[in-house]
Amino acid sequence: MDCNAYANQLAEFSWEIRNESLEIFERLPEGFMNWRLNNNAMSFAHIAKHLINVDELFLEMLQTGKKTYEWHLGSEEPHYEVENAEFEEIKQRLKTLQKERHAIIQAMDENTLNEKVTGELGEQSNIWSFIMQKLLEHEIYHRGQLSAYLKILQGEGELS
């Protein structure tokens, strides 16, 4: 497979992953965006904001040419709570980033996918690995978390 076709498939995969995350946020019962499983877990809104932060980290790396990153994200973040209007803005930002991420990945060539990036501990990988692990696999992990939370809130019988 040529690199253009591969980049297009990767972009489409990225699109579908975000679509499924957005579907979960849309199915969330009204007023439950700040619900979390326990005091150490992130809420629906916090996970959505967290996904935004990761996308913005990725875009910043590519736009600035700075190929280093610090992964200060996740459970170490202070709990994040929002009102309904802000949650709607967050969902809209996820949709906007979905489009940006798709276009950028789709336009990547072999050289870009192979560019080296360095994490905060000096570990090296490439843009392809960052996309696969830090963007896509990471969002799939949180999508599973969101699905489990939604099942708890709605009960197994309603999610056929």
MIVO-157279 format. One record per residue: residue in three letters; chain; x, y, z of N, C-alpha, C, CB in turn. Coordinates in steps of 0.1 Angstrom, whole numbers, plus 5000, padded with zeros to 4 digits. Glycine has a CB too. Example, Ala and Ser with C-alpha at 12.3 -4.5 7.8 and 13.67 -1.06 7.14 Angstrom:
MIVO-157279
NODE numar minu neast nnorth  nup caeast canorth caup ceast cnorth  cup cbeast cbnorth cbup
NODE   Ala    A  5132   4943 5078   5123    4955 5078  5132   4967 5078   5113    4955 5090
NODE   Ser    A  5128   4978 5071   5137    4989 5071  5129   5000 5079   5141    4994 5057
***
This chain:
MIVO-157279
NODE numar minu neast nnorth  nup caeast canorth caup ceast cnorth  cup cbeast cbnorth cbup
NODE   Met    A  5009   4988 5000   5000    5000 5000  5009   5012 5000   4990    5000 5012
NODE   Asp    A  5005   5022 4992   5013    5034 4992  5010   5043 5004   5011    5042 4978
NODE   Cys    A  5019   5052 5006   5018    5060 5019  5006   5069 5018   5031    5069 5020
NODE   Asn    A  5002   5074 5007   4990    5082 5006  4977   5074 5010   4988    5088 4992
NODE   Ala    A  4976   5062 5005   4965    5054 5008  4965   5050 5023   4965    5041 5000
NODE   Tyr    A  4977   5048 5028   4979    5044 5043  4975   5056 5051   4993    5040 5046
NODE   Ala    A  4980   5068 5048   4976    5080 5056  4961   5083 5055   4984    5093 5050
NODE   Asn    A  4955   5080 5044   4940    5082 5043  4933   5072 5052   4936    5080 5028
NODE   Gln    A  4938   5059 5052   4931    5049 5061  4933   5053 5075   4938    5035 5058
NODE   Leu    A  4945   5058 5079   4947    5062 5093  4938   5074 5096   4962    5066 5094
NODE   Ala    A  4937   5083 5087   4928    5095 5090  4913   5090 5091   4929    5105 5078
NODE   Glu    A  4909   5081 5083   4895    5075 5084  4893   5068 5098   4892    5066 5073
NODE   Phe    A  4903   5061 5102   4903    5054 5115  4902   5064 5126   4915    5045 5117
NODE   Ser    A  4909   5075 5125   4909    5085 5135  4895   5091 5135   4919    5096 5132
NODE   Trp    A  4889   5093 5124   4875    5099 5123  4865   5090 5130   4872    5101 5108
NODE   Glu    A  4866   5077 5127   4856    5068 5133  4858   5067 5148   4858    5054 5126
NODE   Ile    A  4870   5067 5152   4872    5066 5167  4865   5078 5174   4887    5066 5170
NODE   Arg    A  4867   5090 5168   4861    5102 5174  4846   5102 5173   4867    5115 5168
NODE   Asn    A  4841   5097 5161   4827    5096 5160  4820   5088 5171   4823    5090 5146
NODE   Glu    A  4827   5076 5174   4821    5068 5184  4822   5074 5198   4829    5054 5185
NODE   Ser    A  4833   5082 5201   4833    5089 5214  4822   5099 5214   4847    5096 5215
NODE   Leu    A  4820   5107 5203   4810    5117 5203  4796   5111 5205   4810    5125 5190
NODE   Glu    A  4794   5099 5199   4781    5092 5201  4778   5090 5216   4781    5079 5193
NODE   Ile    A  4788   5086 5223   4786    5083 5237  4783   5096 5245   4799    5077 5243
NODE   Phe    A  4790   5107 5241   4787    5120 5248  4773   5124 5245   4797    5130 5243
NODE   Glu    A  4768   5121 5233   4754    5125 5229  4744   5116 5236   4752    5123 5214
NODE   Arg    A  4747   5104 5239   4738    5095 5246  4737   5097 5261   4741    5080 5243
NODE   Leu    A  4746   5105 5266   4747    5108 5280  4734   5114 5286   4759    5117 5284
NODE   Pro    A  4728   5109 5296   4716    5115 5302  4719   5130 5306   4711    5107 5314
NODE   Glu    A  4710   5139 5303   4712    5153 5306  4716   5155 5321   4699    5161 5303
NODE   Gly    A  4725   5163 5323   4730    5167 5337  4740   5158 5343   4718    5167 5346
NODE   Phe    A  4744   5147 5335   4754    5138 5341  4768   5140 5335   4749    5124 5338
NODE   Met    A  4771   5151 5329   4784    5153 5323  4795   5153 5334   4784    5166 5315
NODE   Asn    A  4792   5157 5346   4802    5157 5357  4802   5144 5366   4800    5169 5366
NODE   Trp    A  4794   5135 5362   4793    5122 5370  4806   5115 5368   4781    5113 5365
NODE   Arg    A  4811   5109 5379   4823    5100 5378  4821   5088 5387   4836    5108 5382
NODE   Leu    A  4828   5078 5384   4827    5065 5391  4831   5066 5405   4835    5054 5384
NODE   Asn    A  4841   5073 5408   4846    5075 5422  4854   5088 5422   4854    5063 5427
NODE   Asn    A  4859   5091 5434   4866    5104 5436  4880   5105 5428   4869    5106 5450
NODE   Asn    A  4885   5093 5424   4897    5093 5416  4895   5093 5401   4906    5082 5421
NODE   Ala    A  4883   5090 5397   4881    5089 5383  4877   5102 5376   4869    5079 5381
NODE   Met    A  4880   5103 5363   4876    5114 5356  4861   5113 5352   4884    5116 5343
NODE   Ser    A  4854   5125 5351   4840    5125 5347  4839   5125 5332   4833    5138 5353
NODE   Phe    A  4827   5124 5327   4825    5125 5312  4831   5138 5307   4810    5124 5309
NODE   Ala    A  4828   5149 5313   4833    5162 5308  4848   5162 5309   4827    5173 5317
NODE   His    A  4853   5157 5320   4868    5157 5322  4875   5149 5311   4872    5152 5336
NODE   Ile    A  4869   5137 5308   4875    5129 5297  4874   5136 5284   4867    5115 5296
NODE   Ala    A  4863   5143 5281   4862    5150 5269  4872   5161 5268   4848    5157 5267
NODE   Lys    A  4874   5169 5279   4884    5179 5279  4898   5173 5278   4883    5187 5292
NODE   His    A  4900   5162 5284   4913    5155 5283  4916   5151 5268   4913    5142 5292
NODE   Leu    A  4906   5146 5261   4908    5143 5247  4912   5155 5239   4896    5136 5241
NODE   Ile    A  4906   5166 5242   4909    5179 5236  4924   5183 5238   4900    5190 5241
NODE   Asn    A  4928   5181 5251   4942    5184 5254  4952   5176 5246   4944    5182 5269
NODE   Val    A  4949   5163 5244   4958    5155 5237  4958   5159 5222   4953    5140 5238
NODE   Asp    A  4946   5161 5216   4946    5166 5202  4954   5179 5201   4931    5168 5198
NODE   Glu    A  4952   5188 5210   4959    5201 5209  4974   5199 5211   4954    5211 5220
NODE   Leu    A  4978   5190 5219   4992    5187 5220  4998   5182 5207   4995    5176 5231
NODE   Phe    A  4991   5173 5200   4995    5167 5187  4995   5178 5177   4985    5157 5183
NODE   Leu    A  4985   5187 5176   4985    5197 5166  4996   5207 5168   4971    5204 5166
NODE   Glu    A  4998   5211 5181   5009    5220 5184  5022   5215 5180   5009    5223 5200
NODE   Met    A  5025   5202 5183   5037    5196 5179  5040   5197 5164   5038    5181 5183
NODE   Leu    A  5029   5195 5156   5030    5195 5141  5031   5210 5136   5019    5188 5135
NODE   Gln    A  5023   5219 5142   5023    5232 5137  5035   5240 5141   5011    5239 5142
NODE   Thr    A  5041   5238 5152   5053    5245 5157  5066   5239 5152   5053    5247 5172
NODE   Gly    A  5065   5226 5148   5077    5219 5145  5085   5214 5157   5086    5228 5136
NODE   Lys    A  5080   5217 5169   5086    5212 5181  5083   5197 5183   5082    5221 5194
NODE   Lys    A  5092   5189 5182   5089    5174 5182  5093   5168 5196   5098    5167 5171
NODE   Thr    A  5090   5176 5206   5091    5171 5220  5077   5173 5226   5103    5177 5228
NODE   Tyr    A  5074   5165 5236   5062    5166 5243  5063   5162 5257   5050    5158 5236
NODE   Glu    A  5054   5167 5265   5053    5163 5279  5039   5158 5281   5056    5175 5289
NODE   Trp    A  5039   5146 5287   5026    5139 5289  5022   5141 5303   5027    5124 5285
NODE   His    A  5017   5153 5306   5012    5156 5320  4996   5156 5320   5017    5170 5325
NODE   Leu    A  4991   5145 5315   4977    5144 5313  4972   5132 5321   4973    5143 5298
NODE   Gly    A  4959   5132 5323   4953    5120 5329  4949   5122 5343   4962    5109 5328
NODE   Ser    A  4950   5111 5351   4945    5111 5365  4952   5121 5374   4947    5097 5370
NODE   Glu    A  4963   5127 5370   4970    5137 5378  4964   5150 5376   4985    5137 5375
NODE   Glu    A  4955   5152 5366   4949    5165 5364  4939   5167 5375   4942    5165 5350
NODE   Pro    A  4937   5180 5379   4926    5182 5389  4913   5179 5383   4927    5197 5394
NODE   His    A  4903   5175 5391   4890    5172 5386  4884   5184 5379   4880    5168 5397
NODE   Tyr    A  4877   5182 5368   4872    5192 5359  4857   5191 5359   4878    5191 5345
NODE   Glu    A  4850   5202 5362   4836    5202 5362  4831   5214 5353   4830    5204 5376
NODE   Val    A  4819   5211 5347   4814    5221 5338  4799   5223 5339   4817    5217 5323
NODE   Glu    A  4793   5233 5334   4779    5235 5333  4775   5230 5319   4775    5250 5335
NODE   Asn    A  4762   5229 5316   4756    5224 5304  4762   5231 5292   4741    5224 5304
NODE   Ala    A  4762   5244 5292   4766    5252 5280  4781   5249 5277   4764    5267 5283
NODE   Glu    A  4789   5248 5287   4803    5246 5285  4805   5231 5280   4811    5248 5298
NODE   Phe    A  4797   5222 5284   4798    5208 5279  4795   5208 5264   4789    5199 5287
NODE   Glu    A  4785   5216 5260   4781    5217 5246  4793   5223 5238   4769    5225 5244
NODE   Glu    A  4800   5233 5244   4812    5238 5237  4823   5228 5236   4816    5251 5244
NODE   Ile    A  4825   5220 5246   4835    5210 5246  4832   5200 5235   4836    5203 5260
NODE   Lys    A  4820   5195 5234   4816    5186 5224  4818   5192 5210   4801    5181 5225
NODE   Gln    A  4815   5205 5208   4817    5211 5195  4832   5212 5192   4811    5225 5195
NODE   Arg    A  4841   5215 5203   4855    5215 5201  4860   5201 5196   4862    5220 5214
NODE   Leu    A  4855   5191 5202   4859    5177 5198  4856   5175 5183   4852    5167 5207
NODE   Lys    A  4845   5180 5179   4841    5178 5165  4850   5187 5156   4826    5183 5162
NODE   Thr    A  4854   5199 5160   4863    5207 5152  4877   5200 5151   4864    5221 5158
NODE   Leu    A  4881   5195 5163   4894    5189 5163  4894   5176 5155   4899    5186 5177
NODE   Gln    A  4883   5169 5154   4881    5157 5146  4885   5160 5132   4867    5151 5148
NODE   Lys    A  4879   5171 5127   4881    5176 5113  4896   5179 5111   4872    5187 5109
NODE   Glu    A  4901   5187 5120   4915    5191 5119  4925   5179 5119   4919    5201 5130
NODE   Arg    A  4923   5171 5128   4931    5159 5130  4930   5150 5117   4927    5150 5142
NODE   His    A  4918   5148 5112   4916    5140 5100  4924   5146 5088   4901    5139 5097
NODE   Ala    A  4922   5159 5086   4929    5166 5075  4944   5165 5076   4925    5180 5074
NODE   Ile    A  4949   5167 5088   4964    5167 5090  4969   5153 5087   4967    5172 5104
NODE   Ile    A  4963   5143 5093   4968    5129 5091  4967   5125 5077   4960    5119 5100
NODE   Gln    A  4956   5128 5070   4954    5125 5056  4964   5131 5047   4940    5129 5052
NODE   Ala    A  4969   5142 5051   4979    5149 5042  4994   5144 5045   4978    5164 5044
NODE   Met    A  4996   5136 5055   5009    5132 5059  5016   5123 5048   5009    5125 5072
NODE   Asp    A  5029   5125 5047   5036    5116 5038  5045   5107 5046   5044    5124 5027
NODE   Glu    A  5053   5099 5040   5061    5089 5047  5072   5096 5056   5068    5080 5037
NODE   Asn    A  5077   5107 5051   5087    5115 5059  5081   5120 5071   5093    5126 5050
NODE   Thr    A  5069   5126 5070   5062    5131 5082  5059   5120 5092   5049    5139 5078
NODE   Leu    A  5054   5109 5087   5050    5098 5096  5062   5093 5103   5043    5087 5089
NODE   Asn    A  5074   5094 5097   5086    5088 5103  5094   5099 5111   5095    5083 5092
NODE   Glu    A  5090   5111 5112   5097    5121 5119  5098   5117 5134   5090    5135 5118
NODE   Lys    A  5109   5119 5140   5112    5115 5154  5105   5125 5163   5127    5115 5157
NODE   Val    A  5100   5120 5174   5095    5128 5185  5100   5123 5198   5079    5128 5185
NODE   Thr    A  5102   5131 5208   5108    5128 5220  5099   5131 5232   5122    5135 5222
NODE   Gly    A  5096   5122 5241   5088    5124 5252  5096   5130 5264   5082    5111 5257
NODE   Glu    A  5089   5133 5275   5095    5140 5286  5106   5132 5293   5084    5143 5296
NODE   Leu    A  5106   5119 5291   5116    5110 5297  5128   5107 5288   5110    5097 5303
NODE   Gly    A  5127   5114 5276   5138    5112 5266  5135   5100 5257   5151    5110 5273
NODE   Glu    A  5123   5093 5258   5120    5082 5250  5117   5088 5236   5108    5074 5255
NODE   Gln    A  5122   5080 5226   5120    5085 5212  5111   5075 5205   5133    5086 5205
NODE   Ser    A  5103   5081 5196   5094    5073 5187  5092   5082 5175   5080    5070 5194
NODE   Asn    A  5082   5079 5167   5080    5088 5155  5065   5092 5155   5083    5080 5142
NODE   Ile    A  5062   5101 5146   5048    5106 5145  5038   5095 5144   5047    5116 5134
NODE   Trp    A  5041   5085 5136   5032    5074 5134  5029   5067 5148   5037    5063 5125
NODE   Ser    A  5039   5065 5156   5037    5059 5169  5029   5068 5178   5050    5055 5175
NODE   Phe    A  5032   5081 5177   5024    5090 5186  5010   5090 5182   5030    5105 5184
NODE   Ile    A  5007   5090 5169   4993    5090 5164  4986   5077 5169   4992    5090 5149
NODE   Met    A  4993   5066 5167   4987    5053 5171  4985   5051 5186   4996    5041 5166
NODE   Gln    A  4995   5055 5194   4995    5053 5209  4988   5064 5216   5009    5050 5214
NODE   Lys    A  4993   5076 5214   4989    5088 5222  4975   5093 5218   4999    5098 5222
NODE   Leu    A  4972   5092 5205   4959    5097 5200  4949   5086 5199   4961    5103 5186
NODE   Leu    A  4951   5076 5191   4940    5066 5188  4939   5056 5198   4944    5060 5175
NODE   Glu    A  4949   5049 5202   4948    5039 5213  4943   5045 5226   4961    5031 5215
NODE   His    A  4948   5057 5229   4944    5064 5241  4930   5068 5241   4953    5077 5242
NODE   Glu    A  4925   5072 5229   4910    5076 5228  4902   5063 5229   4907    5083 5216
NODE   Ile    A  4906   5052 5223   4899    5040 5224  4898   5035 5239   4906    5028 5215
NODE   Tyr    A  4909   5037 5246   4909    5033 5260  4898   5041 5267   4923    5036 5267
NODE   His    A  4898   5054 5265   4888    5063 5272  4874   5060 5267   4891    5078 5270
NODE   Arg    A  4872   5057 5254   4859    5053 5249  4853   5041 5256   4860    5051 5234
NODE   Gly    A  4862   5031 5259   4858    5020 5267  4853   5024 5281   4869    5010 5268
NODE   Gln    A  4861   5033 5287   4857    5038 5300  4844   5046 5299   4869    5048 5305
NODE   Leu    A  4842   5054 5289   4829    5061 5288  4818   5052 5286   4830    5071 5276
NODE   Ser    A  4820   5041 5278   4809    5031 5275  4805   5024 5288   4814    5021 5265
NODE   Ala    A  4815   5020 5296   4812    5014 5309  4805   5023 5318   4825    5009 5316
NODE   Tyr    A  4809   5036 5319   4802    5045 5327  4787   5047 5323   4809    5059 5327
NODE   Leu    A  4785   5048 5310   4772    5050 5305  4763   5038 5308   4772    5052 5289
NODE   Lys    A  4769   5026 5307   4761    5014 5311  4757   5014 5325   4769    5001 5308
NODE   Ile    A  4766   5019 5334   4763    5020 5348  4751   5029 5350   4775    5024 5356
NODE   Leu    A  4752   5041 5343   4742    5051 5345  4728   5047 5339   4746    5064 5338
NODE   Gln    A  4728   5040 5328   4716    5037 5321  4711   5023 5324   4717    5039 5307
NODE   Gly    A  4719   5014 5329   4715    5000 5331  4717   4992 5318   4701    4999 5336
NODE   Glu    A  4721   4980 5319   4723    4971 5308  4711   4970 5298   4728    4958 5312
NODE   Gly    A  4699   4969 5304   4688    4967 5295  4685   4977 5285   4676    4965 5304
NODE   Glu    A  4689   4990 5288   4685    5001 5279  4695   5002 5267   4684    5013 5286
NODE   Leu    A  4707   4995 5268   4717    4997 5258  4718   4985 5249   4731    4999 5265
NODE   Ser    A  4707   4981 5243   4708    4969 5234  4715   4972 5221   4694    4965 5231
***
